Amino acid sequence: MSDRKKRYYVLAYLLITFLFVSGGCDSGDYIKLIEKPIKSYTDIMPINDSLVIPYVYTSAVSLKDLPVVKKKILFFDMMLPAVLVAKKQLSIQLNKVELLSLKASLSQEEQQFIDELMKKYKATNVEMLKSRLHTFPVSIVLAQAAIESAWGTSRFFLEANNPFGLWSFDPHEERIEASSTRSGTKVYLRKFNNLEQAIEGYFKTLATGPFAEFRKERLTTKDPYVLVNYLIDYSERREAYVKELTSVIKGNDLTKYDSYRIDPNYIK
């Protein structure tokens, strides 16, 4: 088979894959999000199936006074839809980049799409962009959110929809001041409009921050117990933090969520 014909078949395969994943849309919001205001933990919708309805809660609520078992269940019910939405959106973008990378030339709109993503993810070429759009198991995301937000009770979670303790270094973005300083310097944390935005920011942080070994390893394995070892720099607690991540994943059976997906009925 000639190289030209091989290229044609690969392009056709990716086109079919992309159309299947995205529902044939070229742009816009591929997932039919359901914004849900939340005033009490009773507003959190239970997740009883591996096909998850894409609820995006517009604010967080404290789970502080609930029994431990109930608090954990509600925390995962609140976080999981937004995690799956963010992962799906990145998957759709990656598929589109894969498709466009095989084209001999791009339209102005297609080139703009690539350029904007490369700027957002600080990529110097398309191959780097592809690697940075890859995600990793849901179990890791949920475990980090649980630890960093103290199971949905931290001030940053409740006031800023920031379950991961993401810092802010840009005075022009929405943020809140931490109660403590760092070597006498004020510290700020990012403020998000909803949990889905926070999770998107979290994925971007791991895709562009000082986590090169983690990014490299996530391309070779989906084993959360292997990958958490490469998050040692996420916390000043280092080895103790990795150990706690492993414990939270194992102790709460979080790997079961790694196979959960957004309900296809909500994908355009």
N, C-alpha and C positions, 0 to 999 in steps of 0.2 A: 504494500500500500504506500502511495506517495505521501510525502510530508504534508502536502497541501490537502490531500483527502483526510489524513489524520486530524489536521487542524480543524477541518470542516466538521468532522464527527464529534470532536471534543466540544466545539462551539455549540453544536446542536444539542448535545447532551446537557451542557450547562444552561442553555436557554430553556430547555424543558424543565430542568430542576428549578431554575429561578422562577419560572411561571407557576410551577406547582407550589413553591414555598410562599410566594408573595401574592398569589391569587391573580397574577397578570397585571398588577398595578405598576406604574413606572415611578411614582413618587407619592408622597403624602403619608398618612398614618395607615399602616397596613392592618392594625389591630383595632377592633371596635372597643375602645376603652370605656369602662363604666365608672365615671367619677362618683365617689360615694362619700358624702359628708359624714363625719363621725363625731359624736358627742359623748358617747359612752361605749364601754367594751361590748355592750349588747348590740351595737351596730355592726360589729365585726361578723362577716358572713363565714360560717363554718365550711371547711374544705373536706369533703367526704369522698372525693374521686380524684383520680390521677389527671383527669382533664379539667383544668381549672378555669373558672370564669375570670376575666381580666378586670377585677375591681381595682381601682386606684383610689386609695383613701386620701382625702384632701388635707387631713391633719392627723396627728397622732394623739392617742389617749393613754393616760397612765394606767398601768396594770399593777401598781404597787401593792394595793391592799388585798389582792386576790390570793387564794391558796396557790402554792407553787405549781402543782400539776395543771390547774386551770390556766394560770398565768402563762405557762409555757405553750400550751395548745393555742391560746388566743394570740400570743405573740407570733407564732409561725403562721397562723391563719391570716393575720394582718400583713405580714411581710411577703409571703410566698407569691401572691398574684403579681405584685410589683417586680419581684425578682424575675419571674418568668417573662413578663412583658419586656423588661430591659434586655434579657438574653435573646428573646425572639427578634427584637428590633435590630440588635447587633448581628444576628444570624442573617437577617434579610439584607442588611447593608453589605455583609461579607460576600454573600452570593452575588449581589449586583456588581461588586468590585471584581470578583472572579470572572464574571461574564465580560465586563468591559475591558479587562486586561487582555483579553484574547482578540479584541477588535483591532483592525489595522489603523483605524482612525476614529476619533470620537467627535460627536457633535459638541457644540458650545455648551449645551445643558449638561451633557455627560461629563465633559471636562471640568465644568464648575463643580459638579457633584464630587468628583475625585479630589479636586483641589481643596474643597472645603473640609473633606474628611481628613486629608493629609495634614492640613493646618491644625485641625482639632486634635488629632492624635499624634502630632509632632513627628510625622513620618517623612523621611527624605526620599522614599521611593515606594512604588506600589507593593512590592513584596513585604516591606516593613509594615505598610498599612494593613495588609492582609493579616499578618501575625498579630497585630495589635487589636484587631477586631474579634479575635478568638476569645471565647469566655472559658469558664471552668465550672465544676460541679456546684449545683445549688446548695449542697450541704455545707460547703465552705462559706458561702455568702451568709447563710442563716446563722452559722456558728459565730462568725465575726460580728454580725449585727447583734446577736444575743449578748456577747461579751462586751462590746463597745458601748452598748446602750443600757447595760445592766438590766437586761430583759425588759426593755421598754420603760425604764423608770428615770433615765438620765434627763437632765435639764436640756441638753442639746437635742435629744430625741423629741421631747415634748414641745420645746419652744422653736425649734429650727428644722424639724423633720430630718434630723441628721443622725441616723442610727450607727454610723461608722466613725464618728468623731473626726470627720474630714476637716482639716484646717483651711483657713483662708489667708492668702497673702496679698490679695487684691482689694484695696480699699473701695473699689468701684462696684464690687459685687455684694449681694445681700449676705450679711453675716451678723453674728452676735459675739460679744466679748466673753472670754472665759473668766471665771472667777479668780483664777490664779495667773501669775506671770511666769515667764521663762527667762531666767537670768535677769530679772528686772524689766523685761520687755513684755508689753501686752500681747496676749495671744487671742486670736479670733478663730471662730469656727463658722463654716459655711451654713447658710440658711436656705432651705429648699421649699418650693411650693407644695410638694407632695412627696410621697415615698418613692414613686417611680423615678422622679428627677434625682433624688438622693442616690438611688442605686445606679443610675446612669453615671452620676459623678464618681461613684465608687469604682465602677468598671474602668472609667477613664483614668482615674488615679493609678490603678494597678497596671494599666496599659501604657502609661507615659512616665510614671515615677521611677524611683530607684529600685525596681524589682525585675531587673533583666533576667536573672536566673529563673525566677518564677515564670516569666513569660516564655522562656525557652522550654522549660519543663512541661508547661501545660499543653504544648504542641505534641508531646510524646506520650503523655498519660492522662487519664481522667480519674486516677485513683486519688481521692481526697487525702488519704492518709500519707501519701507520698508528697503531694503538692503543698500541704501545710508546712512542711519543713522549709520551704522556700519563702515563707512569709515571716521569717525570723526578724526581718528588719521593720516589720509593720509596727512593732511595739518596742519600747525601751526594755520591756521585760524579757525579750528575746526567747531563750529556750523555755522559760516558764510559760510564755504566751503560746508557743507552739504546742506545748504539752496540754494547756487548757483547751486549745482549739480541738485537739484530738479527743480529749475527754468529752467535750460538749457534743461533738459529732457522734461519738460512739454511745454516750450515755443517753442521748435523745433519739437514737436511730435515724439520724438525719439523712443517711444515704438513701432512704426510701424515696425522698423527694427528688433525687437526681433523675428519676425517670418521669417525673410529672411534666406536663406540657399545657400550654394554653389551649382551651377547647377550640377545635377547628371552626366551630360555628361562629366564632367571634373574630375570625381572620378574614379580611376582605379578599 
